[in-house]
Amino acid sequence: MEIVYVYTKKRNEFGRQCNFSDRPAELHVDILPDESLTQNFVEKNPVDRGIQCVQEMSEHEVNTERFETDSRGINHVEGGWPKDINPSEVEQVIRYRKKVEKDEMYMATIQQLGGIMEHCIKQNNAIDIYEDYFAELEIEESEETPSAKTINVFRDPNEIKRTATHLSWYPDGARKLAVAYSNLEFQRSSADTSLDSYIWDIENPNKPEMTLKPVSPLVCLEYNPKDVHVLIGGCYNGQIAFWDTRKGSQAVEMSPVEHSHHDPVYKTIWLQSKTGTECFSASTDGQVLWWDTRKLGEPTEKLVMDPTKKGKMENAHGVIALEYEPTIPTKFMVGTEQGTIISCNRKAKTPPEKIVAIYKEHIGPVYSLQRNPFFPKNFLTVGDWTARIWSEDIRESSIMWTKYHMSYMTDGCWSPIRPSVFFTTKMDGTLDVWDYLFKQNDPTLSLQVCDEALHCLRVQDQGRLIAAGSHTGTTTLLELSNSLCTMQRNEKALVTAMFERETKREKILESRQRELRLKRAGQSAQGEDDENAGDFEEEDLVAKAEEDFFSMINADKKKRDKQKEKMKAEEDNKQAEDNIIIEEAEKTDDANGEKEEAER
């Protein structure tokens, strides 16, 4: 049975009918201000008051962009130099000083600042503002297990999927990620395949923030570190193009086909320059070309990667990897299809002199090449089934290397925060994190990012976010745990010692190999008996090299042990002295107590 409640009300209880109409504003009451009341109020500036549960006054709402602050200091040893001035370059420093000293306000400003600086110097002499109050306090080391979590996944929005061939982080904070998409399988692309590449907002994986429309698929794409709106890209057909995101999706300018590369451009890098418009590119056609984006009509300079130093295109090695360190502006390195690493000096006078050194160890192409951010003399290469760490001083072989994996390795890079950590990707879709202070035979952390091949890898400058691009255009964004992006105690010193030790070992082995080659050259005209004797001598020399290396290591270990024993003995003596002082103090207190009791 359904219960129904009926409410009734008489018509005369409804009240009068409301009639609305437009009429001009009317003034009913005018209260004039009373100045005497101001004495009862206390002025507050500013006023910050929280409110809640109030009536909404507008139907519109705005979600403002989050503002991130960053505290940055100045190295007082070098001074606060502008971005385009390199303090290590004497000519730039002298030119800049002369320019400043010619300014009319220079003397007046110096005289004005003199008194302030004198006051600060006197204050610094009175108080040590750099005193470390907690230097002796031991920092609790984090025992957190290395881990990483997936934050976002960006997928190629087109129906025909392409490979994510290159990644570039937005220079001013981890807000955007530029991804270059291209199909590198020769003549496998159909006519319907899209040419577009995209810039993604890392918090919005549903739709790209901006589309870049090149005339040929982009193989590489790089943000300009000095101008966050400008990007340079290398195309599949060999052309170079640059974009200004303020001017739309179309390229601002492109290099002419006749003056460009003849093969896909695998790498473009911005150079350290005053204008911030200079860059250089490398391709599998065996050329490295220098460009100025203000005039892309033709390259400003060319270099053929001919290991024979003859500068002939028929002998050139195709370049896949390119490395440039801004702190060493005259040097750059390339990794080739033939597995060689070539170190070059741009400032040399002739092309043969520009090729300084050649390192060869990889069986297949060198897909990645990067200097350690903390130790530029040591660099990482990734190729075939292994990753290798090199020293510039050793050309015969690398100083350290990973084990040979079952899957082909595709990319690698150093951590910008920790000198002992680097990352590698493989064809089976795994991302490996290596911490050489923790262990060297196996990766510290191995992540199965996807079920397809990973092709590119890029770490954000703050070291916490890492992006990996796959064969079908899926870019996975990962966040690393604190232990992988926080500098450990004494890490720099330990990594320095490790690199120096391995370099010494390789130098010893290299000198022994040289001796062996000289021995063989001397015995080449002799018979088989002499060859057998040479083999025995080779074994003896290698054994002697190993013996010398381990004797050196043991000597260092004994030296450290002696220092530890000495420090322990000093601590024991100090502890004994403290105990004696405490005992004497206790005896004195007891004697004083007995004396007071006797007096009472």
C-alpha positions as CSV (number, residue, x, y, z in Angstrom):
1,M,0.0,0.0,0.0
2,E,1.4,3.4,-1.0
3,I,1.2,6.2,1.5
4,V,0.6,9.6,0.0
5,Y,0.9,12.9,2.0
6,V,-1.1,15.8,0.6
7,Y,-0.3,19.4,1.8
8,T,-2.9,22.1,1.2
9,K,-2.8,25.9,1.5
10,K,-5.4,28.5,1.0
11,R,-5.0,31.0,-1.8
12,N,-5.3,34.0,0.5
13,E,-2.3,32.7,2.4
14,F,0.0,32.8,-0.6
15,G,0.8,36.5,-0.1
16,R,0.9,39.3,-2.6
17,Q,2.0,38.5,-6.2
18,C,5.5,39.7,-7.1
19,N,5.7,42.2,-10.0
20,F,9.2,43.0,-11.3
21,S,10.0,46.0,-13.4
22,D,13.0,48.2,-14.4
23,R,13.4,51.6,-12.7
24,P,16.3,53.9,-12.1
25,A,18.5,53.8,-9.0
26,E,17.1,55.6,-5.9
27,L,19.0,57.0,-2.9
28,H,17.2,56.1,0.3
29,V,19.8,56.8,3.0
30,D,23.0,58.9,2.9
31,I,25.3,58.4,5.9
32,L,28.2,60.9,5.9
33,P,31.7,59.7,7.3
34,D,32.4,60.5,10.9
35,E,36.1,61.3,11.3
36,S,36.1,60.8,15.1
37,L,35.4,57.1,14.6
38,T,38.9,56.6,12.9
39,Q,40.5,56.6,16.4
40,N,38.7,53.3,17.3
41,F,40.2,51.4,14.4
42,V,43.7,49.9,14.0
43,E,44.9,49.9,10.4
44,K,46.2,46.5,9.2
45,N,48.3,46.1,6.1
46,P,48.2,43.6,4.5
47,V,45.1,41.7,5.6
48,D,45.0,38.0,4.8
49,R,41.8,36.3,5.9
50,G,40.5,32.8,5.0
51,I,36.9,32.4,4.1
52,Q,34.8,29.3,3.4
53,C,31.2,28.3,2.9
54,V,30.3,31.6,1.2
55,Q,27.9,32.4,-1.6
56,E,29.4,32.1,-5.1
57,M,29.4,35.6,-6.6
58,S,30.4,34.6,-10.2
59,E,29.7,31.7,-12.6
60,H,33.3,31.9,-14.0
61,E,36.4,30.3,-12.6
62,V,40.1,30.4,-13.6
63,N,42.8,27.8,-12.9
64,T,46.0,29.9,-12.9
65,E,49.3,28.3,-14.0
66,R,51.5,27.1,-11.1
67,F,54.5,29.3,-10.4
68,E,57.7,27.4,-9.4
69,T,60.4,29.2,-7.5
70,D,64.1,28.2,-7.7
71,S,66.9,29.5,-5.4
72,R,70.1,29.9,-7.2
73,G,73.5,31.1,-5.9
74,I,76.5,32.7,-7.5
75,N,80.0,31.3,-7.4
76,H,81.9,34.1,-5.8
77,V,85.2,32.7,-7.0
78,E,84.2,33.4,-10.6
79,G,81.9,36.3,-10.0
80,G,78.3,36.8,-11.3
81,W,79.1,36.6,-15.0
82,P,76.3,36.9,-17.7
83,K,75.1,33.7,-19.4
84,D,76.8,34.4,-22.6
85,I,80.3,35.0,-21.0
86,N,82.4,32.0,-20.2
87,P,84.7,32.8,-17.2
88,S,87.3,30.3,-18.4
89,E,87.8,32.2,-21.7
90,V,90.3,34.9,-21.0
91,E,89.5,36.9,-24.2
92,Q,85.8,37.0,-23.4
93,V,86.5,38.2,-19.8
94,I,88.9,41.0,-20.9
95,R,86.5,42.2,-23.6
96,Y,83.6,42.3,-21.2
97,R,85.6,44.1,-18.6
98,K,86.7,46.8,-21.0
99,K,83.1,47.2,-22.2
100,V,81.9,47.7,-18.6
101,E,84.7,50.1,-17.6
102,K,83.9,52.4,-20.6
103,D,80.3,52.9,-19.2
104,E,79.7,56.5,-17.9
105,M,78.1,55.2,-14.7
106,Y,80.9,52.8,-13.9
107,M,82.9,55.1,-11.6
108,A,79.9,56.6,-9.9
109,T,78.5,53.1,-9.2
110,I,81.9,51.8,-7.9
111,Q,82.1,54.8,-5.5
112,Q,78.6,54.3,-4.3
113,L,79.1,50.5,-3.7
114,G,82.5,51.1,-2.0
115,G,81.0,52.1,1.3
116,I,78.5,49.2,1.3
117,M,81.2,46.7,0.5
118,E,83.4,48.1,3.2
119,H,80.6,47.7,5.7
120,C,80.0,44.1,4.5
121,I,83.7,43.2,4.7
122,K,84.0,44.5,8.3
123,Q,80.9,42.5,9.2
124,N,82.3,39.4,7.7
125,N,85.6,39.9,9.6
126,A,83.7,40.2,12.8
127,I,81.4,37.1,12.2
128,D,82.2,34.0,10.2
129,I,79.1,33.9,8.1
130,Y,80.3,30.7,6.4
131,E,80.8,28.7,9.7
132,D,79.3,25.3,9.5
133,Y,77.6,24.7,12.9
134,F,76.7,21.0,12.3
135,A,79.9,19.8,10.4
136,E,80.5,17.0,12.9
137,L,76.8,15.8,12.8
138,E,76.6,12.5,11.0
139,I,74.0,12.4,8.3
140,E,71.8,9.4,8.4
141,E,72.2,7.6,5.0
142,S,69.0,6.7,3.3
143,E,68.5,2.9,3.1
144,E,65.6,3.3,0.7
145,T,65.4,0.6,-2.0
146,P,66.0,2.0,-5.5
147,S,62.7,2.2,-7.4
148,A,60.8,4.2,-10.0
149,K,57.1,4.8,-10.8
150,T,55.3,5.6,-14.0
151,I,53.8,9.1,-14.0
152,N,52.4,9.4,-17.5
153,V,52.4,7.8,-20.9
154,F,52.3,9.8,-24.1
155,R,51.2,7.9,-27.2
156,D,51.5,8.9,-30.9
157,P,48.0,10.2,-31.7
158,N,48.1,9.0,-35.4
159,E,46.7,5.7,-36.6
160,I,49.9,4.6,-38.2
161,K,52.4,4.5,-35.4
162,R,55.9,5.7,-35.7
163,T,59.1,5.4,-33.6
164,A,59.8,8.0,-30.9
165,T,63.4,8.7,-32.2
166,H,64.5,11.6,-30.0
167,L,63.4,13.4,-26.8
168,S,64.2,16.9,-25.5
169,W,63.2,18.4,-22.1
170,Y,61.9,22.0,-21.8
171,P,65.0,23.9,-20.4
172,D,63.1,26.0,-17.8
173,G,61.7,23.3,-15.5
174,A,60.2,19.9,-16.1
175,R,57.0,21.2,-17.7
176,K,57.2,20.1,-21.4
177,L,58.7,17.4,-23.4
178,A,59.4,17.6,-27.2
179,V,59.3,14.2,-29.0
180,A,60.5,13.6,-32.6
181,Y,58.6,10.9,-34.4
182,S,60.0,9.1,-37.5
183,N,60.0,5.7,-39.2
184,L,63.7,4.7,-39.5
185,E,62.9,1.4,-41.3
186,F,64.1,2.3,-44.9
187,Q,61.3,2.6,-47.4
188,R,58.7,1.0,-45.0
189,S,56.7,4.3,-44.6
190,S,53.4,4.5,-46.4
191,A,52.0,7.6,-48.0
192,D,49.5,8.0,-45.2
193,T,52.2,8.1,-42.5
194,S,52.1,11.5,-40.6
195,L,55.1,13.8,-40.7
196,D,54.2,15.6,-37.4
197,S,56.2,15.7,-34.2
198,Y,54.8,17.0,-30.9
199,I,55.5,19.0,-27.7
200,W,53.7,17.5,-24.7
201,D,52.7,19.0,-21.4
202,I,53.8,16.4,-18.9
203,E,50.6,16.7,-16.9
204,N,48.3,16.2,-19.9
205,P,48.9,12.9,-21.8
206,N,45.6,13.1,-23.7
207,K,46.5,15.8,-26.3
208,P,49.8,17.3,-27.4
209,E,50.3,21.0,-26.4
210,M,51.7,21.8,-29.8
211,T,52.3,20.2,-33.2
212,L,55.4,20.7,-35.2
213,K,54.9,20.3,-39.0
214,P,58.1,19.6,-40.9
215,V,58.4,18.7,-44.6
216,S,60.1,15.4,-43.8
217,P,59.8,13.4,-40.5
218,L,62.0,14.6,-37.7
219,V,64.7,12.2,-36.5
220,C,66.0,14.5,-33.8
221,L,64.7,17.6,-32.0
222,E,66.4,19.9,-29.4
223,Y,65.3,22.8,-27.3
224,N,67.6,25.9,-27.3
225,P,68.9,26.2,-23.7
226,K,69.1,30.0,-24.0
227,D,65.7,30.5,-25.6
228,V,62.9,28.2,-24.5
229,H,60.7,29.1,-27.5
230,V,63.2,27.9,-30.1
231,L,63.8,24.3,-31.3
232,I,66.2,22.9,-33.9
233,G,65.3,19.7,-35.7
234,G,67.1,17.3,-38.1
235,C,64.9,15.7,-40.8
236,Y,64.9,12.3,-42.4
237,N,65.8,13.8,-45.8
238,G,68.9,15.5,-44.3
239,Q,67.5,19.1,-43.9
240,I,67.9,21.2,-40.8
241,A,64.9,23.2,-39.6
242,F,64.2,25.5,-36.6
243,W,60.9,26.5,-35.0
244,D,59.8,29.4,-32.8
245,T,56.8,28.2,-30.8
246,R,55.5,31.8,-30.7
247,K,55.2,31.8,-34.5
248,G,53.1,28.6,-34.9
249,S,53.6,25.0,-36.1
250,Q,55.4,25.7,-39.3
251,A,59.2,25.9,-39.4
252,V,60.6,29.4,-39.4
253,E,63.4,28.4,-41.8
254,M,64.9,25.3,-43.3
255,S,68.3,24.6,-44.9
256,P,68.3,24.1,-48.7
257,V,68.4,20.4,-49.8
258,E,71.6,21.0,-51.9
259,H,73.5,22.3,-48.9
260,S,72.2,19.9,-46.3
261,H,73.1,16.3,-45.3
262,H,72.4,13.5,-47.8
263,D,71.2,11.0,-45.1
264,P,68.9,11.3,-42.0
265,V,70.2,13.8,-39.4
266,Y,70.6,11.7,-36.2
267,K,71.8,14.4,-33.9
268,T,71.7,18.2,-33.5
269,I,73.3,20.1,-30.6
270,W,73.2,23.8,-29.7
271,L,76.7,25.4,-29.2
272,Q,77.8,27.7,-26.4
273,S,77.8,31.1,-28.2
274,K,77.0,34.7,-27.5
275,T,74.1,34.8,-29.9
276,G,72.6,31.5,-28.9
277,T,71.8,30.8,-32.5
278,E,74.7,28.5,-33.4
279,C,74.4,24.7,-33.6
280,F,75.9,21.7,-35.4
281,S,74.5,18.5,-36.8
282,A,75.7,14.9,-37.6
283,S,74.4,12.4,-40.1
284,T,75.1,8.9,-41.5
285,D,76.4,10.6,-44.7
286,G,79.7,11.0,-42.7
287,Q,79.6,14.8,-42.3
288,V,79.4,17.1,-39.3
289,L,78.0,20.6,-40.3
290,W,77.9,23.8,-38.3
291,W,74.9,26.2,-38.7
292,D,73.7,29.6,-37.6
293,T,69.9,29.7,-37.4
294,R,69.9,33.4,-38.5
295,K,71.1,32.2,-41.9
296,L,70.4,28.6,-42.8
297,G,71.2,29.1,-46.5
298,E,74.5,27.1,-46.1
299,P,76.6,25.6,-43.3
300,T,79.3,27.8,-41.7
301,E,81.7,24.9,-41.5
302,K,82.1,21.3,-42.6
303,L,84.1,18.3,-41.4
304,V,84.2,14.8,-43.0
305,M,84.5,12.0,-40.5
306,D,87.4,10.2,-42.3
307,P,89.5,8.2,-39.8
308,T,92.3,8.1,-42.4
309,K,92.5,11.9,-42.0
310,K,92.4,12.5,-45.8
311,G,89.0,14.1,-45.8
312,K,87.5,11.9,-48.5
313,M,83.8,11.2,-48.5
314,E,84.3,7.6,-49.8
315,N,86.3,6.8,-46.5
316,A,83.8,8.7,-44.2
317,H,82.1,6.9,-41.4
318,G,78.4,7.5,-40.9
319,V,77.8,9.4,-37.6
320,I,74.9,8.4,-35.3
321,A,76.0,9.8,-31.9
322,L,77.3,13.3,-31.2
323,E,78.7,14.8,-27.9
324,Y,79.5,18.4,-27.0
325,E,80.4,19.7,-23.5
326,P,79.9,23.5,-23.1
327,T,82.8,23.7,-20.6
328,I,85.2,22.4,-23.3
329,P,84.0,24.5,-26.3
330,T,86.7,23.5,-28.8
331,K,86.2,19.8,-28.5
332,F,83.5,17.4,-29.6
333,M,83.1,13.7,-30.1
334,V,81.2,11.5,-32.5
335,G,80.1,7.8,-32.5
336,T,79.9,6.1,-35.9
337,E,78.1,3.2,-37.6
338,Q,81.3,1.2,-37.7
339,G,81.7,1.2,-33.8
340,T,84.4,3.8,-33.5
341,I,84.4,6.9,-31.3
342,I,86.3,9.9,-32.9
343,S,87.5,12.8,-30.7
344,C,87.8,16.1,-32.7
345,N,89.2,19.6,-32.1
346,R,87.2,22.3,-34.0
347,K,89.9,25.0,-33.6
348,A,92.6,23.0,-35.5
349,K,93.8,24.6,-38.7
350,T,93.5,21.7,-41.2
351,P,90.9,19.0,-41.4
352,P,93.4,16.1,-40.7
353,E,94.4,17.9,-37.4
354,K,90.8,18.2,-36.4
355,I,90.6,14.5,-35.8
356,V,92.5,14.1,-32.6
357,A,91.9,10.5,-31.4
358,I,90.1,7.3,-32.4
359,Y,88.7,4.8,-29.9
360,K,87.4,1.5,-31.2
361,E,85.8,-1.3,-29.1
362,H,82.2,-1.7,-30.1
363,I,81.2,-4.4,-32.6
364,G,78.2,-2.5,-33.9
365,P,77.1,1.2,-34.3
366,V,77.6,3.5,-31.3
367,Y,74.0,4.7,-30.5
368,S,74.9,6.9,-27.5
369,L,77.9,9.0,-26.4
370,Q,78.0,11.3,-23.4
371,R,80.6,12.7,-21.1
372,N,80.2,12.4,-17.3
373,P,78.8,15.8,-16.1
374,F,81.2,15.7,-13.1
375,F,84.3,14.2,-14.8
376,P,84.4,15.3,-18.4
377,K,87.5,13.2,-19.1
378,N,85.4,10.1,-18.7
379,F,82.6,9.3,-21.2
380,L,79.9,6.7,-21.7
381,T,79.2,4.8,-24.9
382,V,76.4,2.4,-25.7
383,G,76.5,0.0,-28.7
384,D,76.0,-3.6,-29.6
385,W,75.2,-5.6,-26.4
386,T,77.2,-3.5,-23.8
387,A,77.8,-0.1,-22.4
388,R,81.4,1.2,-21.8
389,I,83.0,3.9,-19.7
390,W,86.2,5.4,-21.3
391,S,89.0,7.7,-20.2
392,E,90.4,10.2,-22.7
393,D,93.9,9.1,-21.8
394,I,93.4,5.5,-22.8
395,R,92.7,4.8,-26.5
396,E,93.2,1.1,-26.7
397,S,90.3,0.0,-24.6
398,S,87.6,1.2,-22.2
399,I,88.3,1.3,-18.5
400,M,85.0,-0.2,-17.4
401,W,82.1,-2.0,-19.1
402,T,78.8,-3.8,-18.4
403,K,78.3,-7.4,-19.1
404,Y,77.1,-8.5,-22.6
405,H,73.3,-8.6,-22.5
406,M,71.0,-10.9,-24.5
407,S,69.2,-7.9,-26.1
408,Y,70.7,-5.2,-28.2
409,M,71.3,-1.9,-26.3
410,T,69.8,1.2,-27.9
411,D,70.6,4.3,-25.8
412,G,72.2,5.5,-22.5
413,C,72.9,8.6,-20.5
414,W,74.5,9.7,-17.2
415,S,72.5,11.0,-14.2
416,P,73.0,14.8,-13.9
417,I,72.9,14.5,-10.1
418,R,74.9,11.4,-9.2
419,P,78.3,10.8,-10.9
420,S,78.2,7.0,-10.4
421,V,74.7,6.5,-11.9
422,F,73.8,6.0,-15.6
423,F,70.9,4.6,-17.5
424,T,70.6,2.3,-20.5
425,T,67.7,1.0,-22.7
426,K,67.4,-2.3,-24.6
427,M,65.5,-3.8,-27.4
428,D,63.4,-6.0,-25.1
429,G,61.8,-2.9,-23.5
430,T,63.8,-2.7,-20.3
431,L,65.3,0.3,-18.7
432,D,68.4,-0.4,-16.6
433,V,69.7,1.8,-13.8
434,W,73.4,1.3,-13.0
435,D,75.0,2.5,-9.8
436,Y,78.7,1.6,-10.0
437,L,79.3,2.4,-6.3
438,F,76.6,-0.2,-5.3
439,K,77.4,-3.0,-7.8
440,Q,79.0,-3.3,-11.2
441,N,78.1,-6.8,-12.6
442,D,74.3,-6.2,-12.7
443,P,72.0,-3.1,-12.9
444,T,70.9,-1.7,-9.5
445,L,67.3,-1.5,-10.9
446,S,65.8,-3.0,-14.0
447,L,62.4,-1.8,-15.2
448,Q,60.2,-3.5,-17.8
449,V,58.8,-0.3,-19.3
450,C,57.0,-1.9,-22.2
451,D,56.9,-5.0,-24.3
452,E,58.5,-3.4,-27.4
453,A,61.9,-2.0,-28.1
454,L,62.9,1.2,-26.4
455,H,64.8,3.6,-28.8
456,C,65.6,6.8,-26.9
457,L,66.1,8.0,-23.4
458,R,66.5,11.4,-21.7
459,V,66.9,12.5,-18.1
460,Q,65.6,15.8,-16.9
461,D,68.3,18.3,-15.6
462,Q,67.1,17.9,-12.0
463,G,67.7,14.1,-12.2
464,R,64.3,12.9,-10.9
465,L,62.3,12.5,-14.1
466,I,63.3,10.2,-17.0
467,A,61.5,9.7,-20.3
468,A,61.9,6.7,-22.6
469,G,60.5,6.5,-26.2
470,S,59.5,3.2,-27.8
471,H,59.3,1.6,-31.3
472,T,55.5,2.4,-31.7
473,G,55.8,6.0,-30.5
474,T,54.9,5.5,-26.8
475,T,56.9,7.8,-24.5
476,T,56.8,6.7,-20.8
477,L,57.6,9.2,-18.1
478,L,59.1,7.8,-14.9
479,E,59.9,9.3,-11.5
480,L,63.0,7.9,-9.7
481,S,63.2,7.3,-6.0
482,N,65.2,9.7,-3.7
483,S,68.1,7.3,-3.4
484,L,68.8,7.5,-7.2
485,C,68.7,11.3,-7.4
486,T,70.4,12.3,-4.1
487,M,74.1,12.6,-4.0
488,Q,75.6,10.1,-1.5
489,R,78.2,11.0,1.1
490,N,81.8,11.1,-0.4
491,E,80.4,9.9,-3.7
492,K,82.5,12.2,-5.8
493,A,85.7,11.2,-4.1
494,L,84.9,7.5,-4.4
495,V,84.0,7.8,-8.1
496,T,87.3,9.7,-8.7
497,A,89.3,7.0,-7.0
498,M,87.5,4.3,-8.9
499,F,88.1,6.0,-12.3
500,E,91.7,6.7,-11.5
501,R,92.3,3.1,-10.3
502,E,90.8,1.6,-13.5
503,T,92.7,4.1,-15.7
504,K,96.0,3.0,-14.0
505,R,95.2,-0.6,-14.6
506,E,94.5,-0.1,-18.3
507,K,97.7,2.0,-18.7
508,I,99.7,-0.9,-17.2
509,L,98.0,-3.4,-19.6
510,E,98.4,-1.0,-22.5
511,S,102.2,-0.7,-21.9
512,R,102.5,-4.5,-21.6
513,Q,100.6,-4.9,-24.9
514,R,103.1,-2.4,-26.5
515,E,106.0,-4.5,-25.2
516,L,104.4,-7.7,-26.6
517,R,104.0,-6.1,-30.1
518,L,107.6,-5.1,-30.1
519,K,108.6,-8.6,-29.1
520,R,106.5,-10.1,-31.8
521,A,108.0,-7.7,-34.4
522,G,111.5,-8.8,-33.3
523,Q,110.6,-12.5,-33.5
524,S,108.5,-12.5,-36.6
525,A,111.4,-13.9,-38.8
526,Q,112.0,-16.9,-36.5
527,G,110.4,-20.4,-36.6
528,E,107.6,-22.0,-34.8
529,D,109.7,-22.7,-31.7
530,D,110.3,-19.0,-31.3
531,E,106.6,-18.3,-31.7
532,N,105.7,-20.8,-28.9
533,A,108.3,-19.1,-26.8
534,G,106.7,-15.7,-27.6
535,D,103.3,-17.1,-26.5
536,F,104.8,-18.1,-23.2
537,E,106.4,-14.7,-22.8
538,E,103.0,-13.1,-23.6
539,E,101.4,-15.1,-20.8
540,D,104.2,-14.1,-18.5
541,L,103.8,-10.4,-19.4
542,V,100.1,-10.4,-18.8
543,A,100.5,-12.2,-15.5
544,K,103.2,-9.6,-14.6
545,A,100.9,-6.8,-15.5
546,E,98.1,-8.2,-13.3
547,E,100.6,-8.8,-10.5
548,D,101.8,-5.1,-10.7
549,F,98.2,-3.9,-10.6
550,F,97.2,-6.0,-7.6
551,S,100.4,-5.1,-5.7
552,M,99.5,-1.4,-6.3
553,I,96.0,-2.0,-5.0
554,N,97.3,-4.0,-1.9
555,A,99.8,-1.2,-1.1
556,D,97.0,1.4,-1.2
557,K,94.8,-0.9,1.0
558,K,97.7,-1.4,3.6
559,K,98.2,2.4,3.7
560,R,94.5,3.0,4.4
561,D,94.5,0.2,7.1
562,K,97.6,1.8,8.8
563,Q,95.8,5.2,8.8
564,K,92.7,3.6,10.3
565,E,94.8,1.8,13.0
566,K,96.5,5.1,13.8
567,M,93.2,7.0,14.1
568,K,91.8,4.2,16.3
569,A,94.8,4.3,18.6
570,E,94.5,8.0,18.9
571,E,90.8,7.7,19.8
572,D,91.6,5.0,22.3
573,N,94.2,7.2,24.0
574,K,91.8,10.1,24.0
575,Q,89.1,7.9,25.5
576,A,91.5,6.6,28.2
577,E,92.5,10.2,29.1
578,D,88.9,11.2,29.3
579,N,88.2,8.2,31.6
580,I,91.1,9.2,33.9
581,I,89.8,12.8,34.1
582,I,86.3,11.5,34.9
583,E,87.6,9.2,37.6
584,E,89.6,12.0,39.2
585,A,86.6,14.3,39.1
586,E,84.4,11.6,40.7
587,K,87.0,11.1,43.5
588,T,87.2,14.8,44.1
589,D,83.4,15.0,44.3
590,D,83.3,12.1,46.8
591,A,86.0,13.7,48.9
592,N,84.2,17.0,49.0
593,G,80.9,15.2,49.9
594,E,82.6,13.3,52.8
595,K,84.1,16.6,54.0
596,E,80.7,18.4,54.0
597,E,79.1,15.5,55.9
598,A,81.9,15.6,58.5
599,E,81.5,19.3,58.9
600,R,77.7,18.9,59.4
